[in-house]
């Protein structure tokens, strides 16, 4: 049998090398958590500034679309929810429906390209239709009663593309199934050779009639102006989380240091 440790070895403090490794790990964790907290604090400042800019945009008069030369530089920070007004010709035959959930229930966004006078196209989300109208589209589409290429003027909010899909499902262009407003994929599927990398949500929220029809009524459809302007801002929670973890690491380091000092003080000299 192995002899039990003697009183001389029992309670012996860890070696200096082990303490150095522990201190290095603790310092690394503290630096990581503190840096993540600081990053989230900076993100919160950026997000609050973005929200303020968007609020100012929403109350501004509609402007023209950015020039085509600036389309590649369009970004959410500079252009998302910008009120715009644009003229062009509807390309009704290239309309697609993308899945939507709104205050009127589940249904579909009606996206129709608008051919611009100076060249290029921009996808316009003309509004929402309920699920009950899906099988009746495009026969119920008001554009079906107009000549192809009918002129139009659209006022709405500039929105950025939603690539990939949504609702936990990916877009299937070959099958005509769209779960998000993926501008690049829709443009390619519909043969739009010079489409803007953004789209327009027709209508300005708050300016549509207060008594919008229920989803089961006769319309008019599609229903514009249902854009929800909302930003997820939980950065302050993350700041406290990361800095709280950093404080816990610091507290643990103090406890370990005090324990080691007590152990070494009891060791025979």
Secondary structure, 3 states (H helix, E strand, C coil): CCCCCCCCCCCCCCCHHHHHHHHHHHHHHHHHHHHHHHHHHHHHHHHHHHHHHHHHHHCCCCECCCCHHHHHHCCHHHHCCEEEEEEEEEEEEEEEEEEEEECCEEEEEEEEEEEECCCCEEEEEEEEEEHHHHHHCCCCCHHHHCCCCCEEEEEEEEEECCCCEECCEECEHHHCECCCCCHHHHHHHCCCCCEEEEEEEECCCCCCCCCCCCCCCCCCCCECCCCCCCCCCCHHHHHHHHHHHHHHHHHHHHHHHHHHHHHHHHCCC
